[in-house]
Amino acid sequence: MFRLSMLISCIFMTNSAMEDKNLASNLVDSTSDLTDFDKYAVTCYICVNVSDNLVCNQFAIDRPCKPGETFCHTLHIMDSKGTSVLVNKKCTTEKECQRNKVGCVEIDAQMMCVSCCDQNYCNVNVPSNSSTAVFDDKISKMRMLAKNLFREREKALTTTIKESKANQIYGWKNSFYYLYLLFMLIVDT
């Protein structure tokens, strides 16, 4: 009978150790999900001081932006007839691309338009008026929402682990009590 009680106690120990391992691995996976959001890189058309959009897109540097550069910024300058004079496209940060920094302004006889967007190759076209000089942050908003959801999931998982350990301690006390009773019954017989 002593062997039976040892076997039962080993079963209890093995099950709780496996539960701890599974809960801890879930916590590790959720934190790696969070860092994946920070590694997201948009890919933009990149050109400096080019005469028109067609030339820019044809010879643009094609590589993902650096971490933290989540927007494509486009500057387009036109003469009084609306002909392109200058096109600049680049990757940039959220600090440089804000809603209040886009639009068109007339300087001397030239029109200068700026647009910002956060999707891959979203700067294929150049802004030419106030309708096309826009601020588009759909992906950034979705990334922020998803990141917040993963944070909430991580908090819930951490709480679950803490509660699970508290329940385990209570469970262990009950298990030892029952094993003690079983042992006492065996010894008495």
Disulfide bonds with the S-S distance in Angstrom:
Cys44-Cys72 1.92
Cys47-Cys56 1.97
Cys65-Cys91 1.93
Cys97-Cys116 2.04
Cys104-Cys113 2.05
Cys117-Cys122 1.96
